[in-house]
Amino acid sequence: MTPRISEVWVYLAASPLLGLTLTLLAYQGATWVHKRCRGHPLANPVLLAVATLVALLSLTDTSYRTYFDGAQFVHFLLGPATVALAIPLYAQFGRLKRLALPLLVALLVGSLSAALSAVAIGSLFGASRVTLLSLAPKSVTTPIAMGVAERIGGLPSLTAVLVIITGIVGAIGARYVYRALHIEDDAVRGFAMGIAAHGIGTARAFQENEQTGAFAALAMGLNGLMTALLLPLVTPWLLSW
């Protein structure tokens, strides 16, 4: 940067609102691009916003801590936003009761297969024990995944990165998987998305319709609970392969 621009940036960086402003502008711009691309999965707003912020912070040599000091308000809103997902789910309560047993089986199978497949693939490529433990909870929403990783001996910071990557890949690839498997039911599509791709997948599911989003939100919450309960119990068995 030129000296004058550099001085302006140093001044702006001292403001606690800088991180929040950059985050909102990056996501708003990414949403605009997503709409211009007619909702194409590869133009995922989260992916575009993250890439924009990483590039900007790298170019300006701004530390993540400085950025997060301002952006943490968005992090705080994750809690209320997650609770608010119960509202569209309540509207689907009748169908939820009819599908209770199939959804419970899908939850158990999906939760375990997400962890087992991650550890199996990591082992195949010679990943270290710590990496494997960080990989195991990668399909759970970030706060829960980081807590589980820390409890079982993984690296929470690595897990956070893996969770974001998992969510983005799931949100981008889900449409093609549904098409290949001829899955048309909105509840099934949403529940699968919530288990496999947590919050980012759930946001993508709500872009489809309210029913898909509601079942994705349910799966995301239940998968977090299931993983937090089961993963510490099965971890010794996972590492004994």
C-alpha positions in Angstrom: 0.0 0.0 0.0 1.1 3.6 -0.6 2.1 5.6 2.6 -1.2 7.6 2.6 -3.4 4.6 2.2 -1.4 2.8 4.8 -1.9 5.6 7.3 -5.6 5.6 6.6 -5.8 1.8 7.1 -3.9 2.0 10.4 -6.4 4.6 11.6 -9.4 2.5 10.5 -7.9 -0.7 12.0 -8.0 0.9 15.4 -11.8 1.0 15.2 -13.6 -2.0 16.8 -16.2 -1.7 14.1 -13.8 -2.4 11.3 -14.1 -6.2 11.5 -17.9 -6.0 11.7 -18.1 -3.6 8.7 -15.8 -5.7 6.6 -17.7 -8.9 7.4 -21.1 -7.4 6.5 -19.8 -5.8 3.3 -18.0 -9.0 2.2 -21.1 -11.1 2.8 -23.4 -8.6 1.1 -21.1 -8.5 -1.9 -21.0 -12.3 -2.0 -24.8 -12.6 -1.8 -25.0 -10.2 -4.7 -22.7 -12.3 -6.8 -24.6 -15.4 -5.7 -27.9 -13.9 -7.0 -26.2 -12.7 -10.2 -25.1 -16.3 -10.8 -28.7 -17.4 -10.3 -28.0 -19.3 -7.1 -25.3 -21.5 -8.5 -23.7 -23.7 -5.8 -20.2 -22.7 -6.8 -21.0 -19.1 -6.0 -21.6 -20.0 -2.4 -21.8 -16.7 -0.4 -19.9 -18.1 2.6 -17.0 -19.3 0.3 -16.8 -16.0 -1.5 -17.0 -13.9 1.7 -14.3 -15.9 3.4 -12.0 -15.7 0.4 -12.6 -12.0 0.2 -11.8 -11.4 3.9 -8.7 -13.7 3.8 -7.4 -11.8 0.8 -8.0 -8.4 2.4 -6.4 -9.3 5.7 -3.4 -10.8 3.9 -2.9 -7.7 1.7 -3.2 -5.3 4.6 -1.1 -7.5 7.0 -3.9 -7.4 9.6 -3.9 -10.1 12.3 -6.9 -12.3 12.8 -7.1 -11.1 16.4 -7.4 -7.5 15.3 -10.2 -8.4 12.8 -12.1 -10.6 15.3 -12.1 -7.8 18.0 -14.6 -6.1 15.7 -16.3 -9.0 14.1 -17.1 -10.9 17.3 -20.6 -9.4 17.4 -21.5 -11.6 14.4 -20.1 -14.6 16.4 -22.3 -13.6 19.3 -25.4 -13.6 17.1 -24.8 -17.3 16.1 -26.5 -18.3 19.4 -29.8 -16.4 18.9 -29.8 -17.3 15.2 -29.6 -21.0 16.0 -32.4 -20.8 18.5 -34.5 -18.9 16.0 -34.3 -21.9 13.6 -36.9 -23.6 15.9 -39.6 -21.3 14.4 -39.7 -22.8 10.9 -39.2 -26.3 12.4 -42.4 -25.8 14.5 -44.4 -25.3 11.3 -43.2 -28.8 10.2 -44.1 -30.5 13.5 -46.8 -32.7 12.0 -44.5 -34.3 9.5 -41.7 -34.4 12.0 -43.8 -36.7 14.2 -44.6 -39.0 11.3 -40.9 -39.3 10.3 -39.5 -39.6 13.9 -38.2 -43.1 13.6 -36.6 -42.8 10.1 -35.0 -39.6 11.1 -33.6 -41.1 14.3 -32.0 -43.9 12.4 -30.7 -41.5 9.8 -29.2 -39.3 12.6 -27.4 -42.2 14.2 -26.0 -43.6 10.9 -25.1 -40.2 9.6 -23.4 -39.0 12.8 -21.3 -42.1 13.1 -20.5 -42.4 9.4 -19.3 -38.8 9.3 -16.8 -39.4 12.0 -15.7 -42.9 10.9 -15.3 -41.9 7.2 -13.2 -38.9 8.2 -10.9 -40.9 10.4 -10.6 -43.8 7.9 -9.7 -41.4 5.0 -7.2 -39.6 7.3 -5.6 -42.9 8.3 -5.4 -44.0 4.7 -3.3 -40.9 3.9 -1.1 -41.3 7.0 -2.5 -38.4 9.1 -1.2 -38.1 12.7 -3.2 -39.0 15.8 -3.9 -35.4 16.6 -5.1 -34.7 13.0 -7.4 -37.7 13.1 -8.9 -36.5 16.4 -9.4 -33.1 14.9 -11.0 -34.6 11.8 -13.6 -36.7 13.6 -16.1 -33.9 14.6 -15.8 -32.0 11.3 -19.5 -32.4 10.3 -20.7 -30.6 13.5 -21.4 -26.9 13.9 -18.2 -25.1 14.9 -18.7 -24.3 18.6 -19.6 -27.9 19.4 -16.9 -29.4 17.1 -14.2 -27.3 18.8 -15.4 -28.4 22.2 -15.5 -32.1 21.2 -12.1 -31.9 19.6 -10.5 -30.4 22.7 -12.1 -33.0 24.9 -10.9 -36.0 22.8 -7.4 -34.6 22.3 -7.6 -32.8 18.9 -6.7 -29.3 18.0 -9.8 -27.0 18.2 -8.3 -24.5 15.7 -7.7 -27.2 13.1 -11.1 -28.6 13.7 -12.6 -25.1 13.1 -11.0 -24.9 9.7 -12.1 -28.4 8.8 -15.7 -27.6 9.8 -15.8 -24.6 7.6 -14.4 -26.6 4.6 -16.8 -29.4 5.2 -19.8 -27.0 5.3 -18.7 -25.2 2.1 -18.1 -28.5 0.2 -21.4 -29.8 1.4 -23.3 -26.7 0.4 -21.7 -26.7 -3.0 -22.0 -30.5 -3.8 -25.4 -31.3 -2.3 -27.4 -30.4 -5.4 -25.3 -32.8 -7.6 -25.6 -35.7 -5.0 -29.3 -35.3 -4.8 -29.6 -35.3 -8.6 -27.4 -38.4 -8.9 -29.4 -40.3 -6.3 -32.8 -39.0 -7.5 -33.6 -37.6 -4.0 -36.6 -35.2 -4.4 -38.2 -35.1 -0.9 -37.5 -31.8 0.8 -37.4 -33.2 4.3 -34.8 -35.9 3.3 -32.7 -33.4 1.4 -32.7 -31.0 4.3 -32.0 -33.6 7.0 -29.1 -35.0 5.0 -27.7 -31.5 4.5 -27.9 -30.6 8.2 -26.1 -33.8 9.3 -23.3 -33.5 6.6 -22.8 -29.8 6.4 -24.0 -28.2 9.7 -24.7 -24.4 9.7 -23.4 -23.6 6.2 -25.4 -26.4 4.7 -28.5 -25.3 6.7 -28.2 -21.8 5.3 -28.0 -23.3 1.8 -31.1 -25.5 2.6 -33.2 -22.4 3.5 -32.4 -21.0 0.1 -34.2 -24.0 -1.4 -37.4 -23.6 0.7 -38.6 -23.5 4.3 -39.2 -27.2 4.7 -35.8 -28.1 3.6 -34.2 -25.5 5.9 -36.3 -26.6 8.9 -35.3 -30.2 8.6 -31.6 -29.2 8.0 -31.8 -27.1 11.2 -33.2 -30.1 13.2 -30.4 -32.3 11.9 -27.7 -29.8 12.6 -28.8 -29.5 16.3 -29.3 -33.2 16.8 -26.1 -34.1 15.1 -24.2 -31.8 17.4 -25.8 -33.4 20.4 -25.2 -37.0 19.1 -21.6 -36.3 18.3 -20.9 -34.7 21.6 -22.3 -37.7 23.4 -21.0 -40.6 21.2 -17.6 -39.4 19.8 -15.7 -39.4 23.2 -17.0 -43.0 23.7 -16.0 -44.4 20.3 -12.7 -42.5 20.0 -10.6 -45.2 21.7 -12.1 -47.8 19.3 -11.5 -45.5 16.3 -7.8 -45.2 17.1 -7.4 -48.9 17.6 -7.7 -49.7 13.9 
